[in-house]
Amino acid sequence: MRFYSTKNKTRLYSLSEAVLKGLPDDNGLFMPEFIPQLPESFWKNIGAFSIGEIANEVASLFLEGDIPKNKIEELTLDAMNFPVPLVGLDERTSVLELFHGPTLAFKDVGARFMARVMSWLNRNENSKLTILVATSGDTGSAVADGFYRVPGIEVIILYPSGKVSPLQEKQLTTLGENITALEILGSFDDCQRLVKTAFLDSTLKGKYRLSSANSISIARLIPQSFYYIDAWKQMQQSQKGPVVFSVPSGNFGNLTAGLFAKRMGLPVEMFIAANNANHPVEEYLKTGVFKPEPTITTISNAMDVGVPSNFIRMLDLYEENVNLMRKDIQAFSFSDDETRKAMQEVYSSKKYILDPHGAVAYLGWKSWQNKASAGAHGIVLETAHPAKFIDVVEETLKMTLTLPSKLSSISDKTKKSIILKAEYKDFLSFLLDAKN
């Protein structure tokens, strides 16, 4: 498989270039030359496949020819060594629990797969690979865990000061060794801007081999399609009918991965882009005009993105035709008050605890449900364990949560971060000083 930049489809890159570079030189985003199709035999036999085996089938479509078949199987089965269960809320609504990985967030799927692919592709390099990653919360912790102590790779994580939950912050600032955390005095969009600017800075060439671990990385995006396919498999085992996915959306990597799965043959009735107060893509779908917005801080902080990077990929998939995009995607946005009320309603009526992001997705499905095809079933993506947002959950539900062992074990660890202003000159100075 070869890859092109969203800004230039004529120049093609190898898998190694696309994964290890992270971003093309023209500051576009990498896309596969084509979206491969899963064979009919795959869909006929899917009921017998584990999620690791589904991952292997999908990954092979993109990696085979560049990575040996047996190695693809090894790394996908190792990456997907935890369950992604579908839990029923009512006869037309299920929750896909994506928080059973090591850092209790959906980004474990992409980060673990990406770490293994990058490590293999980087195996013969003499110089260290430096991964720059901007995070609004869960990306940083998942990437830190995925790359912790991986030989030949160092990770620099940029996160917005005061805008991630305390436990998220502990997850990405307490590992040390090859993981460095930069606490940026700004928003997630500032962090993302600093990372993108560094990739284009000729001053750093020759000093760093840079790559990315955000959903701007194609190696993070492809594996997120795995669980859409596995969720559909689980749904078909209990009932038939059209499936609607409601996706809590910030940087739009998760939803874009679902669109990849649909192009690979996954039968999907509709995707719901469920937004908080940050909703430029919703406005695009309404008006046909995309206007970046200043970031608004909300209780669903991982979705606090005013300039979503993966929107470029969405435009590429639909050839900038908003009418075609509307056939596959509907968007809704919700306030913090509405989010809290949804958390309370689901806990009161179903005894199920949603985190704020899952609650936004639940609201998206409920807003769409009256329009859905007869018999359609909504799958709500629950992207993080509620305990990662313990303050919001406990305050909203008037209850005390028990921390999972994976979180309680880090709660008393000492945070180690370097505070920087949201100015590129300060970030550049840090990078250059680190090499002296």
C-alpha positions as CSV (number, residue, x, y, z in Angstrom):
1,M,0.0,0.0,0.0
2,R,1.2,3.5,-0.9
3,F,0.0,6.8,0.6
4,Y,-0.5,10.3,-0.7
5,S,-0.8,13.7,0.9
6,T,-4.2,15.4,1.1
7,K,-2.5,18.4,-0.6
8,N,-0.9,16.4,-3.4
9,K,-2.3,13.1,-4.7
10,T,0.4,12.7,-7.4
11,R,3.4,12.1,-5.0
12,L,3.2,8.7,-3.4
13,Y,4.9,7.5,-0.2
14,S,5.8,4.1,1.1
15,L,4.3,2.7,4.3
16,S,7.6,3.4,6.1
17,E,7.7,7.0,4.9
18,A,4.0,7.6,5.8
19,V,4.3,6.1,9.3
20,L,7.8,7.3,10.4
21,K,7.4,10.8,8.9
22,G,4.0,11.3,10.5
23,L,3.2,14.3,8.2
24,P,4.0,15.0,4.6
25,D,6.4,17.9,3.9
26,D,3.5,19.9,2.5
27,N,1.7,19.8,5.8
28,G,-1.2,17.8,4.5
29,L,-2.2,14.5,6.0
30,F,-1.4,11.0,4.7
31,M,-4.2,9.0,3.1
32,P,-4.0,5.4,1.6
33,E,-3.8,5.3,-2.2
34,F,-7.2,3.5,-2.1
35,I,-9.4,2.0,0.6
36,P,-9.2,-1.7,0.2
37,Q,-12.2,-4.0,0.4
38,L,-12.7,-6.8,2.8
39,P,-13.7,-10.0,0.9
40,E,-17.1,-11.4,1.0
41,S,-15.7,-14.5,2.8
42,F,-14.6,-12.3,5.7
43,W,-18.2,-11.0,6.3
44,K,-19.6,-14.5,6.0
45,N,-17.3,-15.9,8.6
46,I,-16.9,-12.8,10.9
47,G,-18.9,-14.4,13.7
48,A,-16.0,-16.8,14.3
49,F,-13.3,-14.1,14.5
50,S,-11.9,-12.5,17.7
51,I,-11.2,-8.8,17.6
52,G,-7.5,-9.6,17.3
53,E,-8.3,-11.8,14.2
54,I,-10.4,-9.0,12.8
55,A,-7.6,-6.6,13.4
56,N,-5.2,-8.9,11.6
57,E,-7.5,-9.2,8.5
58,V,-7.9,-5.4,8.3
59,A,-4.3,-4.5,9.0
60,S,-3.1,-7.0,6.4
61,L,-5.0,-5.0,3.7
62,F,-2.8,-2.0,4.5
63,L,0.5,-3.5,5.6
64,E,1.0,-6.7,3.6
65,G,3.9,-6.3,1.2
66,D,5.7,-3.9,3.5
67,I,5.6,-6.1,6.7
68,P,5.8,-9.9,6.6
69,K,2.4,-11.6,7.1
70,N,3.5,-13.5,10.2
71,K,4.7,-10.2,11.7
72,I,1.4,-8.4,11.0
73,E,-0.4,-11.2,12.8
74,E,2.0,-11.1,15.8
75,L,1.7,-7.3,16.3
76,T,-2.0,-7.1,15.8
77,L,-2.8,-9.9,18.2
78,D,-0.4,-8.4,20.7
79,A,-1.9,-4.9,20.4
80,M,-5.5,-6.1,20.6
81,N,-5.2,-8.3,23.7
82,F,-8.1,-6.8,25.6
83,P,-11.9,-7.0,25.0
84,V,-14.2,-4.3,23.5
85,P,-17.6,-5.5,24.7
86,L,-21.0,-4.3,23.5
87,V,-23.3,-3.7,26.4
88,G,-27.1,-3.3,25.9
89,L,-28.9,-0.3,27.4
90,D,-32.3,-1.0,25.9
91,E,-33.7,-2.8,22.9
92,R,-32.4,-0.2,20.4
93,T,-29.3,1.1,22.2
94,S,-26.0,-0.4,23.0
95,V,-22.8,1.0,24.4
96,L,-19.4,0.0,23.0
97,E,-17.0,-0.1,25.9
98,L,-13.6,1.0,24.5
99,F,-12.0,1.5,27.9
100,H,-10.7,-2.0,28.8
101,G,-7.1,-1.4,27.6
102,P,-4.1,-0.4,29.8
103,T,-4.9,3.3,30.1
104,L,-8.7,2.8,30.1
105,A,-9.4,4.7,26.9
106,F,-10.2,4.0,23.3
107,K,-6.9,5.4,22.2
108,D,-5.2,2.3,23.6
109,V,-6.2,0.5,20.4
110,G,-4.5,3.0,18.0
111,A,-1.5,3.7,20.2
112,R,-0.6,0.1,20.9
113,F,-0.9,-0.9,17.2
114,M,1.0,2.2,16.1
115,A,3.8,1.6,18.7
116,R,4.4,-1.9,17.4
117,V,4.3,-0.9,13.7
118,M,6.6,2.0,14.2
119,S,9.0,-0.1,16.3
120,W,9.3,-2.7,13.6
121,L,9.7,-0.1,10.8
122,N,12.4,1.7,12.9
123,R,14.3,-1.4,13.8
124,N,17.3,-0.9,11.5
125,E,17.7,2.9,12.1
126,N,20.8,4.1,14.0
127,S,19.4,7.5,15.1
128,K,16.6,7.9,17.6
129,L,13.0,8.6,16.4
130,T,11.3,11.4,18.3
131,I,7.5,11.3,18.4
132,L,5.7,14.6,19.0
133,V,2.2,14.3,20.2
134,A,-0.4,16.9,21.2
135,T,-3.1,15.7,23.5
136,S,-6.4,16.8,25.1
137,G,-6.2,14.0,27.5
138,D,-6.3,10.3,26.5
139,T,-4.0,10.4,23.5
140,G,-1.1,11.4,25.7
141,S,-1.6,8.6,28.3
142,A,-2.2,5.9,25.6
143,V,0.8,7.0,23.6
144,A,3.0,7.2,26.7
145,D,2.0,3.7,27.8
146,G,2.3,2.3,24.2
147,F,5.8,3.6,23.7
148,Y,7.2,3.3,27.2
149,R,10.7,1.8,27.1
150,V,10.4,1.1,23.4
151,P,14.0,1.0,22.1
152,G,15.1,3.7,19.7
153,I,12.0,5.9,20.2
154,E,11.5,8.9,22.5
155,V,8.1,10.6,23.0
156,I,7.4,14.3,23.8
157,I,3.8,15.0,24.8
158,L,2.3,18.4,24.7
159,Y,-0.9,19.0,26.8
160,P,-2.9,22.1,27.7
161,S,-2.2,23.1,31.3
162,G,-5.3,22.8,33.6
163,K,-7.4,21.4,30.8
164,V,-7.0,17.6,31.3
165,S,-8.4,15.6,34.2
166,P,-6.0,15.1,37.2
167,L,-5.9,11.3,36.5
168,Q,-5.3,11.8,32.8
169,E,-2.4,14.1,33.7
170,K,-0.9,11.6,36.1
171,Q,-1.0,8.9,33.4
172,L,1.1,11.0,31.0
173,T,3.4,12.8,33.4
174,T,4.6,10.0,35.8
175,L,6.4,7.5,33.5
176,G,9.7,9.3,32.8
177,E,12.5,7.5,31.0
178,N,11.8,8.0,27.2
179,I,8.6,9.9,27.9
180,T,8.7,13.7,28.4
181,A,5.6,15.8,29.2
182,L,5.3,19.5,28.3
183,E,2.6,21.4,30.0
184,I,1.6,24.1,27.6
185,L,0.0,27.4,28.9
186,G,-2.8,27.3,26.2
187,S,-5.4,25.1,24.5
188,F,-5.2,21.8,22.8
189,D,-5.3,23.7,19.5
190,D,-2.1,25.5,20.6
191,C,-0.5,22.2,21.3
192,Q,-1.5,20.9,17.9
193,R,-0.2,24.0,16.2
194,L,3.2,23.7,17.9
195,V,3.6,20.1,16.8
196,K,2.6,20.9,13.2
197,T,5.0,23.9,13.1
198,A,7.9,21.7,14.3
199,F,7.3,19.2,11.5
200,L,7.8,22.0,8.9
201,D,10.8,23.7,10.6
202,S,14.0,23.2,8.6
203,T,16.0,24.2,11.8
204,L,15.2,20.8,13.3
205,K,16.1,18.7,10.2
206,G,19.4,16.9,10.8
207,K,18.9,17.2,14.6
208,Y,15.7,15.2,14.9
209,R,13.9,12.4,13.1
210,L,10.4,13.5,13.9
211,S,7.1,11.6,13.7
212,S,3.6,12.0,15.1
213,A,1.3,9.8,17.3
214,N,-1.8,11.9,17.1
215,S,-4.7,10.7,14.9
216,I,-3.0,12.8,12.2
217,S,-0.7,9.7,12.0
218,I,-2.1,7.2,9.6
219,A,-0.8,4.4,11.8
220,R,-3.1,5.6,14.6
221,L,-6.1,6.0,12.4
222,I,-6.2,2.6,10.6
223,P,-6.5,0.5,13.7
224,Q,-9.4,2.5,15.0
225,S,-11.5,0.9,12.3
226,F,-11.0,-2.5,14.0
227,Y,-13.6,-2.0,16.7
228,Y,-16.3,-0.7,14.4
229,I,-16.2,-3.9,12.6
230,D,-16.1,-6.0,15.8
231,A,-19.0,-4.0,17.2
232,W,-21.1,-4.8,14.1
233,K,-20.2,-8.5,14.5
234,Q,-21.4,-8.4,18.1
235,M,-24.6,-6.7,17.0
236,Q,-25.3,-9.2,14.4
237,Q,-25.0,-12.1,16.9
238,S,-27.9,-10.7,18.9
239,Q,-30.1,-9.1,16.2
240,K,-30.2,-8.0,12.6
241,G,-31.0,-4.5,11.3
242,P,-29.4,-1.2,10.3
243,V,-26.7,0.0,12.6
244,V,-26.0,3.7,13.6
245,F,-22.8,4.6,15.3
246,S,-22.8,7.7,17.6
247,V,-19.2,9.0,18.0
248,P,-18.1,11.6,20.5
249,S,-16.0,13.8,18.2
250,G,-13.2,16.3,18.9
251,N,-10.3,15.9,16.5
252,F,-12.5,13.6,14.3
253,G,-10.0,10.7,14.1
254,N,-12.4,8.3,15.6
255,L,-15.2,9.1,13.2
256,T,-12.8,9.1,10.2
257,A,-11.7,5.6,11.1
258,G,-15.4,4.6,11.1
259,L,-15.7,6.1,7.6
260,F,-12.7,3.9,6.6
261,A,-14.5,0.9,7.9
262,K,-17.6,1.7,5.9
263,R,-15.5,2.1,2.7
264,M,-14.0,-1.3,3.5
265,G,-17.5,-2.8,3.3
266,L,-19.0,-2.4,6.8
267,P,-22.8,-2.0,6.6
268,V,-23.5,1.3,8.4
269,E,-26.8,3.2,8.2
270,M,-25.4,6.5,9.6
271,F,-22.6,8.0,11.6
272,I,-23.5,10.6,14.2
273,A,-20.8,13.2,15.0
274,A,-21.7,14.0,18.6
275,N,-20.1,17.3,19.6
276,N,-19.9,19.4,22.8
277,A,-19.8,23.2,22.5
278,N,-16.9,22.9,20.0
279,H,-18.8,22.1,16.7
280,P,-17.2,23.6,13.5
281,V,-18.0,20.3,11.6
282,E,-21.6,20.5,12.6
283,E,-21.8,24.0,11.2
284,Y,-20.1,22.8,8.0
285,L,-22.7,20.1,7.5
286,K,-25.4,22.7,8.0
287,T,-24.0,25.5,5.9
288,G,-21.3,23.9,3.6
289,V,-18.8,26.4,5.0
290,F,-16.0,25.4,7.4
291,K,-15.0,28.0,10.0
292,P,-12.4,27.1,12.6
293,E,-13.6,28.2,16.1
294,P,-11.7,29.3,19.3
295,T,-11.6,26.3,21.7
296,I,-14.3,26.3,24.4
297,T,-13.6,24.5,27.6
298,T,-16.2,21.8,28.6
299,I,-16.5,18.9,30.9
300,S,-15.9,16.5,27.9
301,N,-12.4,18.0,27.6
302,A,-11.0,15.4,25.1
303,M,-13.4,16.9,22.6
304,D,-12.4,20.5,23.2
305,V,-11.1,21.1,19.7
306,G,-11.9,24.1,17.6
307,V,-9.8,23.2,14.5
308,P,-10.1,19.4,14.0
309,S,-7.2,18.0,12.0
310,N,-9.0,15.0,10.6
311,F,-11.6,17.1,8.9
312,I,-9.1,17.4,6.0
313,R,-9.3,13.6,5.6
314,M,-13.1,13.7,5.7
315,L,-13.1,16.4,2.9
316,D,-10.7,14.2,0.9
317,L,-12.9,11.1,1.3
318,Y,-16.0,13.0,0.0
319,E,-14.1,15.1,-2.6
320,E,-15.2,18.2,-0.7
321,N,-18.8,17.4,-1.6
322,V,-20.9,18.4,1.5
323,N,-24.0,16.7,0.1
324,L,-22.3,13.4,-0.2
325,M,-20.9,13.7,3.4
326,R,-24.4,14.5,4.7
327,K,-25.6,11.1,3.4
328,D,-23.2,9.3,5.8
329,I,-22.9,11.8,8.7
330,Q,-25.3,13.8,10.9
331,A,-24.0,16.1,13.6
332,F,-25.4,17.4,16.8
333,S,-23.9,19.5,19.6
334,F,-24.8,19.6,23.3
335,S,-24.1,21.8,26.3
336,D,-22.5,20.7,29.6
337,D,-25.9,21.0,31.3
338,E,-27.4,18.6,28.7
339,T,-24.4,16.3,29.1
340,R,-24.9,16.1,32.9
341,K,-28.6,15.5,32.5
342,A,-27.9,12.6,30.1
343,M,-25.5,11.1,32.6
344,Q,-28.1,11.4,35.4
345,E,-30.9,10.0,33.2
346,V,-28.9,6.9,32.2
347,Y,-27.7,6.2,35.7
348,S,-31.1,6.6,37.2
349,S,-33.0,4.5,34.6
350,K,-30.3,2.0,33.5
351,K,-27.9,2.0,36.4
352,Y,-25.1,2.5,33.9
353,I,-22.4,5.1,34.4
354,L,-21.4,7.1,31.3
355,D,-18.4,9.4,31.2
356,P,-19.0,12.9,29.8
357,H,-17.9,11.9,26.3
358,G,-20.1,8.8,26.2
359,A,-22.9,11.0,27.4
360,V,-22.5,13.3,24.5
361,A,-22.6,10.3,22.1
362,Y,-25.7,9.0,23.9
363,L,-27.4,12.4,23.3
364,G,-26.4,12.3,19.7
365,W,-28.0,8.9,19.2
366,K,-31.2,9.9,21.1
367,S,-31.4,13.1,18.9
368,W,-31.2,10.9,15.8
369,Q,-33.3,8.0,17.0
370,N,-36.6,9.5,15.9
371,K,-35.3,9.8,12.4
372,A,-33.7,6.4,12.2
373,S,-34.8,3.6,9.9
374,A,-37.3,1.2,11.3
375,G,-35.5,-1.3,13.5
376,A,-32.2,0.7,13.5
377,H,-29.9,0.1,16.4
378,G,-27.7,2.8,17.9
379,I,-24.2,1.9,19.1
380,V,-22.9,4.6,21.4
381,L,-19.1,4.8,21.7
382,E,-18.0,5.0,25.3
383,T,-14.4,6.2,24.9
384,A,-13.1,6.3,28.4
385,H,-13.7,4.8,31.8
386,P,-15.9,7.1,33.9
387,A,-13.2,7.1,36.7
388,K,-10.9,9.1,34.4
389,F,-13.3,11.9,34.9
390,I,-14.0,11.1,38.5
391,D,-14.6,14.7,39.7
392,V,-17.3,15.4,37.0
393,V,-18.9,12.0,37.4
394,E,-19.1,12.1,41.2
395,E,-20.4,15.6,41.2
396,T,-23.0,14.9,38.6
397,L,-24.3,11.6,39.9
398,K,-23.9,12.4,43.6
399,M,-22.0,9.2,44.2
400,T,-18.5,7.9,45.1
401,L,-16.6,6.0,42.4
402,T,-14.1,3.2,43.2
403,L,-11.0,3.8,41.2
404,P,-9.8,0.8,39.1
405,S,-6.4,-0.5,40.1
406,K,-4.9,0.9,36.9
407,L,-5.8,4.4,38.1
408,S,-5.4,4.0,41.9
409,S,-1.8,2.8,41.4
410,I,-0.8,6.2,39.9
411,S,-2.9,8.6,42.0
412,D,0.0,9.1,44.5
413,K,2.8,9.3,41.9
414,T,4.6,12.6,41.4
415,K,3.8,14.6,38.3
416,K,6.9,15.6,36.2
417,S,6.2,18.1,33.5
418,I,8.0,21.1,31.9
419,I,5.9,24.2,31.7
420,L,6.1,26.2,28.4
421,K,4.2,29.2,27.0
422,A,2.1,28.5,23.9
423,E,4.8,30.2,21.7
424,Y,6.7,28.3,19.0
425,K,10.0,30.0,19.9
426,D,9.8,28.6,23.4
427,F,9.0,25.1,22.1
428,L,11.8,25.3,19.5
429,S,14.3,26.4,22.2
430,F,13.3,23.4,24.3
431,L,13.9,21.1,21.4
432,L,17.2,22.6,20.4
433,D,18.4,22.7,24.1
434,A,17.5,19.0,24.5
435,K,20.0,18.2,21.7
436,N,22.9,20.2,23.3
